[in-house]
Amino acid sequence: MSWGQSDTLSYDSIMGYYKSKTNMIEFYQMAGNSDKVSLLTKERNNFIDALDDSYGKGFFYLVLSKTLYDSGNYQSAITNCSKEVDIYRKILGEKHSEYSRALNNLAGYYSYVGNYSEA
């Protein structure tokens, strides 16, 4: 699926789905149901992976990486920001300002965790 004005999946619906699955995962983690956690995590990740690489998907990874970083999940923030960088490189090119911004964010995340060679 691609991202555009005529798409049936809006950014809000994608984030709503993601947040809903995440809340359910957290609930089952607290309840100690690892089978349900595994299933819901797989469903959530498969949904996001099924989206075509697009500006919208890149923006999703931007928001997710910033949220993870702000909550102290630095490695997950790096992983998701890397996905954003890869998408923007592919669809916008290395001279685009969004690619540069994403790359700068990634360097900042690496720097924060002390991985200066990657930064």
Solvent accessible surface area in square Angstrom, and as a share of the most:
residue,aa,sasa,rsa
1,M,102,0.45
2,S,70,0.45
3,W,82,0.29
4,G,41,0.39
5,Q,194,0.86
6,S,108,0.70
7,D,49,0.25
8,T,138,0.80
9,L,52,0.26
10,S,57,0.37
11,Y,49,0.18
12,D,110,0.57
13,S,50,0.32
14,I,1,0.01
15,M,20,0.09
16,G,38,0.37
17,Y,72,0.27
18,Y,28,0.11
19,K,117,0.50
20,S,54,0.35
21,K,26,0.11
22,T,32,0.19
23,N,94,0.48
24,M,75,0.34
25,I,10,0.05
26,E,87,0.39
27,F,121,0.51
28,Y,56,0.21
29,Q,106,0.47
30,M,166,0.74
31,A,67,0.52
32,G,63,0.61
33,N,62,0.32
34,S,83,0.54
35,D,117,0.61
36,K,66,0.28
37,V,24,0.14
38,S,71,0.46
39,L,90,0.45
40,L,5,0.03
41,T,40,0.23
42,K,130,0.55
43,E,66,0.29
44,R,35,0.13
45,N,65,0.33
46,N,80,0.41
47,F,45,0.19
48,I,7,0.04
49,D,91,0.47
50,A,63,0.49
51,L,9,0.04
52,D,68,0.35
53,D,53,0.27
54,S,14,0.09
55,Y,95,0.36
56,G,2,0.02
57,K,14,0.06
58,G,0,0.00
59,F,74,0.31
60,F,1,0.01
61,Y,8,0.03
62,L,18,0.09
63,V,42,0.24
64,L,15,0.07
65,S,0,0.00
66,K,88,0.37
67,T,79,0.46
68,L,32,0.16
69,Y,58,0.22
70,D,118,0.61
71,S,75,0.49
72,G,35,0.34
73,N,71,0.37
74,Y,66,0.25
75,Q,123,0.55
76,S,48,0.31
77,A,0,0.00
78,I,10,0.05
79,T,71,0.41
80,N,17,0.09
81,C,0,0.00
82,S,33,0.21
83,K,82,0.35
84,E,0,0.00
85,V,3,0.02
86,D,75,0.39
87,I,7,0.04
88,Y,0,0.00
89,R,99,0.36
90,K,140,0.59
91,I,66,0.34
92,L,57,0.28
93,G,27,0.26
94,E,108,0.49
95,K,201,0.85
96,H,71,0.32
97,S,82,0.53
98,E,42,0.19
99,Y,14,0.05
100,S,56,0.36
101,R,70,0.26
102,A,0,0.00
103,L,74,0.37
104,N,105,0.54
105,N,26,0.14
106,L,21,0.11
107,A,30,0.23
108,G,38,0.36
109,Y,16,0.06
110,Y,37,0.14
111,S,45,0.29
112,Y,131,0.50
113,V,57,0.33
114,G,40,0.38
115,N,56,0.29
116,Y,156,0.59
117,S,112,0.72
118,E,104,0.47
119,A,56,0.44
